[in-house]
């Protein structure tokens, strides 16, 4: 089975390092970007299977990045999962409205991140397309 590629977009270096370590341990190929512009640049030469996108990015935020990716025929099939501190109730709904296929809250649950990512990828494979509003954990539960 080919190695699945995940692009992680987060402006916090510690978050990039943590997700990189956790996902590589699960067997994924990981590429990181510090902001939306860098992610768009990477996407010119890379087509990841899944992207973890921080909602609060400098410049173009994660929701605008998501909208652009879902509107582009070349990137709309990528599974997009919002990664956020979930500061306010309703943030998950905003993420889904922007086009996110899933929602993971920070701080990242290091024990379940790999299985959450696997679930999103398996759902996409089983349905032949990206999941629609897949598992969205409650903000209070993390």
N, C-alpha and C positions, 0 to 999 in steps of 0.2 A: 504494500500500500504506500503511495507516495506521501511524503512528509507534508502535512498541512501547514500553511503559512498564515501567521497572524501578524497584523500591523497594529501596534499599540501607539495611540496618540495621546500624550499627556505632557503637560508643561512642567511637572514636578519630577526632577531627576530621580528621586528616591522611589516614586511610583513606577517609573519606567524600569528601574533596576529590579524592583520586587516582582513585577509582572513578567519581566524577561526571565528571571530565574525560575519562577513557578511554572511558566509555560514550557520552557525548555526541558524542565524536569519531567513534564508530562509527554515529551516527545514532539513538540511543535517547533517549527522554524519560526523565529521571532525577529521582526524588524520593528524599530522604534522611530517615532517622530516627536519632536518637542512642540509642534504646533500644526495648525491646519495647512498652512502654506507648505511646510516641509512634507506633510502627508501627501498633498496633491502632487508635489514634485516626485515623490517616490512612486506614486501610482502611475506615472508615465511609463515606467519600466517594470512594474511589479503588479500582479493581480492576486492579492491575498484571498484566502478562503473566508477570513473573518477579520473584522477590525474592532478593537476596543477603543472607544472614543470618549475622552474626558469632555464633559459638557462645558465646563468653564475653562476655555482656552483663551490665551491672549490674541488680539486681532479677531479673526473669524472664529466664532465659538463653535462648539461641537454640533449644535443643532443645525447651524447653517451649513457646515461641512456635510452633515448627513443629508440634508435636503439636496445639495448639489450632487452628491454621489448617487442618490436614488433617482434623480432626474436624468442622469447620464446613462445612455444605453450600454456603455462599456463598463460601468461600475455598479449598476443597479442590482446585480446578482450577488454582490459581496454581502455576507451577513454582517450587519452593523449593530454593535451592542454598546449602549451608553454606559459609561463608567463615571459615576458621580458621587459626590459627598452627600447628595440628597438633602440639601439644606432646607427645602421647602416641600410641603405636601403638594402633590400635583406635578412634580418634576417628571415622574415616570410617564404621566399622560402626555406631557409636552414632548418628551423624547419619542414616544410612539407616534404622535401626530407628525413629527418631523420626518419619520420614516425608519426609526430604529426598530430592529427586529427583537431586541432584548434590552435588559436593564440590570446592571449590577451596581450595588452600592459600595462606597468606601466607608470605613476601611475595608479593604479586600479580605474576604474570608479565605485565608491561605489553604485551609483544608478542603474547601469545596470549589475553588476557582476552576481547577482542571475539569471536574465533572460538569460544571455549568457550561463551560466552553464546549465540551464534548456533546452535551445535550443540544446546544444550538446547531452545531455542525451535523449531528445525526438527524435532527428534525429537518434540516435543509435537504439532506441526502434522501431521506424517506419521502419527502413531498415533492422533490425535484425543483424546489425553489426555496428561497429564504423564508424562515418562519415569520408569521405575523403575530406580533405581540406575544412572544414566547414568555416563559417563566419570568415574572417580575417580582422579586422578593419585596416584602414590606420593609420600608425604611426603618421602622422601629425594631425589626427583627435582626438587624446587623449591628 
